[in-house]
Amino acid sequence: MKSNIFDIHNHKQVNIKFNKILGKLINVETAAYDTSTRPFIEIMRNKDICQYQHKLLAAAFNHLDSSVQLDCDCLDLTTNLSKGDVRKLLNEDKGITAIKTKQRQSLISIMPTRLGAINQGWCPRDGKNVCPWYTQAFSVACNETGDKLATIHIADGTGKEADLTKTALRISCNPNRFGDFKGIAIFSQIQSVIGTRRYEQSFNNANVTRVDIGFNIYGLLSAFAVGIIDISDSKFRESRIFSKLVDNTSGIINEDEEKFIVETVWLGDRIMIRVYDKTMERMHKDSSYKSVYDTCSMTTRFEYQNCPYEGTSIKLTEIVRNPTTLADLEVLNPMIFPRLSDKQLSLLLTNKRNHVVRKHKRKINRIAEDNIIEPWLSLNRNWVRQEQTTLLIPIKKMILSPKKFMKDINHED
C-alpha cells in the first residue's frame, strides 16, 4: 500500500462514530457487502445516520464542499504511427525505455510488460478501419512511489493476419497520478524518441477511446446512493448492477439473483454513469488496505465513463467539448429512507437498475411531499461544465505539447 487517500483523519466532514457503524456493513475479508438486507434496513431507519448521509450528499451536489472536484482517473488514447516511428520507439538503445534526461530519469521508469488482454475481441472491422493488433507493451511507473502511471501498447504491423500492416500506439493512463511533472515526463519521452514534428502530427489526430470523469464523496456508503437518469435517451436504456459475491466472472447481478446488495451501478452502456463503492474497490485491488480498514472513511464515487470506441470517436483535440452527463444524474435523498417500507428499502438495496427506480419515482415523490422532504439531488449543469473545462484543458495541453507545457509552467513559477 503506497498511500491511504481514505484515511478518515484527512476528511473533516466524516463523522467517526457513524463511519464505524456504516463500516460494519462491509465484510472486510470478502471486500463486499454481505447478502442479508436486514442490517442495512435497520441502519437506514436511523434518522441521525440518514441525516448525516444526506448532509454529505447535499454538500457535494450543492457545491458547498470545496473538496469535491471533478477528476479524471482513466484516459485511453490511440493514434496511428508510421513504421519509422515504431522502429524508433522499439529501438533497444534509443527507444521508449531509454530515458536520457536526468529529470525524466528521476520521475519515471518504462519497462517492457505483458500484453495482457489488449487484443481480446480483436476484429478487422472493415478495409478502411482496421483495428491495430498490439504486439508490444510497456509499463510506466513512478520512481518515488512505485505507483503505476500508464501502460503503453504498440502495434508494429506484424500481427495476426498476413495483410495486417497497421502501426499504432495506445496509452492507458491515470491523470490523477500525474502531479509533479510525471505526466509531462511520459509524453515528453515519446516526443523525444519520435521527434517533435511526428509527435504533433500523430497526437493531433489521436482518438480518445475511454475517459472517466468523476468525484468521490468521503463518508458516504454506496448503499445509501440511489441514482437515476430520468431522461428519454437511448444511451441510458440499459443499466446493470454488480456484486463481488455473484458467482460469475463479471459480477453482474442477473434478474433472478436479486438477493445481493448492490455495490456498483452502471446507468447506460458505452456512455454511462457509474456509482460504486470506492473503499471496497481499493480493498479488492490491494488487500493491504484491509489492515487499515478501521481508519478508512466510507467512500462512494460518482463517475461519467465514455467508451466511444465502437461509436463516434472523440478526438483528443475536442475532448473539452465532449460534455459529461453527470448533471443528468439524480440521487435520492437519504432522509426519505426511514419513511419507506422494508419492502421498498430492500428493493433499493438489491435492484438499482435505472428503469426499476424510475418506476417507483412517483411514489417516492409523494412520500417526500407528505414529509416535506426534497426527494432528489442533482449537480448544477454550469458547475459540471466549468469543472470539466478546468480539469481537461491542462491535460489536453500537456499531451499535445508536453515540452511547451513544461516551459509554460516554469514561466508561471
NORQUIKA-V153132 format. One record per pair of residues at least 12 apart in sequence whose C-alpha atoms are under 6 Angstrom apart, sorted by sequence separation. I is the first residue (numbers start at 0). GAP is how many residues later the second one is. D is the distance in Angstrom with one decimal. If there is no record, write none. Layout:
<<I	GAP	D> <I	GAP	D>>
This chain:
<<138	12	4.7> <154	12	4.9> <240	12	5.7> <263	12	4.2> <96	13	5.1> <137	13	5.7> <154	13	5.0> <262	13	5.8> <137	14	5.1> <153	14	5.8> <136	15	5.6> <153	15	4.6> <136	16	4.4> <152	16	5.7> <135	17	5.7> <152	17	5.0> <135	18	5.2> <151	18	5.7> <151	19	4.5> <242	19	5.6> <133	20	5.4> <134	20	5.2> <150	20	5.7> <241	20	5.7> <242	20	5.4> <278	20	5.6> <133	21	4.0> <150	21	5.3> <241	21	5.9> <277	21	5.4> <114	22	5.3> <132	22	5.6> <149	22	5.5> <241	22	5.1> <277	22	5.4> <131	23	5.9> <149	23	4.1> <240	23	5.7> <276	23	4.7> <277	23	6.0> <112	24	5.4> <148	24	5.9> <240	24	4.6> <275	24	5.7> <111	25	5.9> <112	25	5.0> <239	25	5.9> <275	25	5.5> <111	26	4.2> <112	26	5.9> <132	26	5.4> <239	26	5.1> <274	26	5.7> <110	27	5.3> <238	27	5.3> <274	27	4.8> <110	28	5.4> <238	28	4.5> <273	28	5.9> <109	29	5.6> <238	29	5.2> <273	29	5.0> <109	30	4.6> <237	30	5.1> <272	30	5.5> <108	31	5.7> <235	31	5.9> <272	31	4.6> <108	32	5.4> <235	32	4.0> <271	32	5.9> <107	33	5.6> <234	33	5.6> <271	33	5.4> <107	34	4.8> <131	34	5.8> <270	34	5.8> <106	35	6.0> <107	35	5.2> <270	35	4.5> <106	36	5.5> <269	37	5.1> <332	42	5.2> <331	43	5.9> <332	43	5.4> <331	44	4.7> <330	45	5.4> <329	46	5.9> <330	46	5.2> <329	47	5.5> <329	48	4.9> <326	52	5.0> <326	54	5.2> <221	55	5.2> <319	69	5.9> <319	72	5.9> <106	75	6.0> <220	77	5.4> <218	78	5.3> <219	78	5.6> <221	78	5.2> <218	79	4.6> <219	79	5.3> <218	80	5.5> <219	80	5.7> <103	81	5.4> <217	81	4.5> <216	82	5.7> <216	83	5.4> <215	84	5.7> <215	85	4.4> <80	86	5.4> <214	86	5.7> <80	87	4.8> <214	87	5.6> <79	88	4.2> <213	88	5.5> <260	88	5.5> <261	88	5.4> <78	89	5.7> <213	89	3.9> <260	89	4.8> <78	90	5.5> <212	90	5.6> <213	90	5.9> <259	90	5.7> <77	91	5.7> <212	91	5.2> <77	92	4.3> <211	92	5.6> <257	92	5.5> <76	93	5.5> <211	93	4.4> <76	94	5.3> <210	94	5.8> <75	95	5.7> <210	95	5.4> <75	96	4.3> <209	96	5.5> <74	97	5.8> <209	97	4.4> <74	98	5.4> <208	98	5.5> <73	99	5.8> <208	99	5.7> <228	99	5.9> <73	100	4.7> <208	100	5.1> <228	100	5.1> <72	101	4.7> <227	101	5.8> <72	102	5.8> <227	102	5.4> <71	103	6.0> <72	103	5.4> <226	103	5.4> <226	104	4.3> <225	105	5.5> <207	106	5.3> <225	106	5.4> <206	107	5.6> <207	107	5.9> <206	108	4.5> <207	108	5.7> <84	109	5.5> <205	109	6.0> <206	109	5.6> <205	110	5.6> <238	114	5.5> <238	115	5.9> <227	126	5.4> <78	127	4.5> <77	128	5.6> <77	129	5.4> <76	130	5.6> <76	131	4.6> <75	132	5.8> <76	132	5.7> <75	133	5.4> <75	134	5.0> <74	135	5.6> <74	136	4.6> <73	137	5.6> <73	138	5.1> <71	140	5.6> <71	141	4.6> <70	142	5.6> <70	143	5.6> <69	144	5.2> <69	145	5.1> <52	167	6.0> <13	205	5.1> <187	214	5.5> <183	218	5.3> <34	225	5.1> <34	226	5.9> <30	249	5.3> <30	253	5.8> <53	280	5.4> <49	284	5.3> <50	284	5.8> <49	285	5.3> <0	287	5.8> <7	287	5.7> <6	288	5.6> <7	288	5.2> <6	289	4.7> <7	289	4.8> <5	290	4.9> <5	291	5.4> <43	293	5.8> <44	293	4.3> <60	317	5.9> <60	318	5.0>>
